[in-house]
């Protein structure tokens, strides 16, 4: 099933405002409930990470990350054009959120 | 892991809608006071009304726990002149703040804020909100008072407003013993979940994921006394009819009427994603008077082209963070810090011009940086770990940058302010300062209809929303004791239900995004930099075509898309109000953001009035109300609040 290629519309972009760690996420759906715009829906399989249904509506408020009760279960993921940059003042090296 | 297409690939089928679909079903409730919008103002309104003896219900599109522009957090409690460290008189400060913000500011709201937001903050603390450095994390930080453990912000240190004081570059400027101490740093990320809990403790019926769709007037006649409202659940589509003697509007403003692209950088405004003209559209259809609709400005802080909130570093309120060029030369700009009395540079044209010219002639080398590394460790710690970590969408920015190795004591945040300083004229804030006009009870022109927070004209910040919400709740609770029960007009409900559900009866046509973009394009082309009668008429004609050809084809496949579709219809209503108001103002006035090609001169007499408009019998009625219509603020406040009892005393 996983190898099948479906005819899909373009993926919503940006598509991944957060990255779930399925090893740590307990599927408690706190993020589903705190998100003020319903970016997520609960996974039909209980205990699994929610499904990101409306990623392009995310306004990057971060409440899902702030209120997650399980450390490391959900990681914030700024889209490419919004990733902050900074510079080491001593070395001059410029770095950016990955 | 977690995206929709990953699920589809793994399961071979898309997930089913996870909530029961209830299109066409209806439920009813009855309360004394109904609050529409559960952000900061709405929560405080609900709490206050309940504490004053009313039965209360609250509709919120998201979940009250973290909804609204203030849901994620708040770093400053502004204009709190009644705090024990303040050196200014609350009544004097309200006038100073009103004057600093120009002729169209909301003195009535500032008076309420200045008199009551310290009480409001103490009630926040009473509920468990953190307002003091009780854990002694910030000992030694400038502005921290060791006795009260309150943290004073440099903002408004020597004067109201953000523009620099004339003497800001002189040595010894702004000594600690002369500062106003009128703004406090607070731990606002703790507030919103506590407000929800208090609503629940008080028995407020909280309807999360419920969008208000209309107000109900007595006999179904716009302009008549308010007798309730309708809503729709944005997960199930269930329609709800609420009977209430008073309704408080607190659904914020209009975030993105001019914003064509809401994705990527396109929706970077300082408003919640859910602010979509709901207050204005509902109030207008119910016959209430609105004002300041003609005012539009370039988007602030984060615009359609800029980065989300403060990730640009020092482009907004990075308190005390010096802005330097690529060679660490300090730019000639205030830092909103102690050394400049809390001034900002972003509204200072001459400073911006000086820096921009300096870039071109080589005086200042790009890129620029917010130089955290040059700050005293305790100050950068307070700015980064307290202020930015407590403020709205910057909290997660701090966390993410820390996880990626950013070090405030070593690094400088790259700043894009002078690369992309202004958005184009076509990215505007809708009806900036636009909202409901009210009396001293925060009641609108319609009996039983109140407004608070950003639903008011020329609103202020988080503590303005909190204190005006708290005030409106108190006044509404008093009002409902004085009025008789009234019946809801079933005909009005049926018509509204039909309107709300219409997009769900179609499977194809125009989706909400296309409709939004079509409307935004009209605003960008015909209601932006170049304004005249011809362009306004073109805009109205185009909107009429949208209403005739596109709206009847609007389709919504699920309750979420229905919510966005209904928001679009509210934005269409709001756009028309804005354009009619702009047409009516036959002058140019920079304070109002109106520069008309056909009327290039200001009209000083006309400019002394608010343009107030409402809808009556299908026609728009215009009225001029003198600015400062509220009279003597101190006297009027006291006359209307003889029974005010101060900080809430919880029963044990």
Interface residues (C-beta under 8 A of the other chain):
Chain A: X1 X2 X4 X6 X8 X11 X12 X13 X14 X15 X16 X18 X19 X20 X21 X22 X33 X34 X35 X36 X37 X38 X41 X42 X43 X44 X49 X50 X51 X52 X53 X54 X55 X56 X57 X58 X59 X60 X61 X62 X63 X65 X66 X67 X76 X78 X79 X81 X82 X84 X85 X86 X87 X88 X89 X90 X94 X95 X96 X97 X98
Chain B: X1 X2 X3 X4 X5 X7 X8 X9 X10 X11 X12 X15 X16 X17 X18 X61 X62 X63 X65 X66 X67 X68 X71 X72 X189 X193 X209 X234 X235 X262 X263 X264 X265 X267 X272 X273 X274 X307 X308 X311 X313 X328 X369 X371 X373 X374 X392 X393 X395 X396 X397 X399 X400 X401 X404 X405 X406 X410 X411 X412 X413 X414 X560
